[in-house]
Amino acid sequence: MTPVLRKLLGATMLLAILFVAGCGGGDPPPPGTPSAAENLLSLAAIRQLPKGSPEQALLGWWMHIQYNDLTGYLNGLATPLRDAREGEAKTKRDLVLVSGESLRSKPKVLELQRENGKTTLYTRIETRQPVGASRFTTSSAPQAFTLVREGGQWKIADDSYVLDRAGIIREAIENTKPKR
């Protein structure tokens, strides 16, 4: 290879490296900045829903999950279910697992069906997956939630979503542990 060709190739490589290094889109966000993929609910968003509605009850309960609020999570459950979950040692561990995952998810209510004193909310759980530091893609999955009236308030009658998600997360954690 001639010296001129070597210098040209070296300059081209240097430009390519500088170009790739400059494609990051600027400085990363400062520490503590929420990810663009966060999908946190707020009290203000909950208050915008019709007061005392099943939708408000579901999203309020979901917010308690996002914030890993065991008391709020349990208070959103119908009494028989709440009593059962309060007596289970794994309830707090399940909530911790699902809480971390739910930061990027929230239910979007599509339809509501009232029948025999129960209301079923048909939702799509919309989950944001991070793509880099400032973008995300959204996926969704269908999920029904059953609520009942108790003391004039709507309460979650079935928390199988939380139990199922906790089981899936627990299994994934076990599968990533090194085999001995």
Protein Blocks (a to p, Z undefined) as FASTA:
>chain_A
ZZklmmmmmmmmmmmmmmmmmmnopaaddehiacfkbccdcfklmmmpcghiaklmmmmm
mmmmmnopaklmmmmpcfklmmmmmmpmklmmmmmmmmmmmmmgccddfbdcdeehiacd
dddddddddehjkbccddddddddddddeehiacdfbfklmmmmmmmmmmmmmmmpccZZ
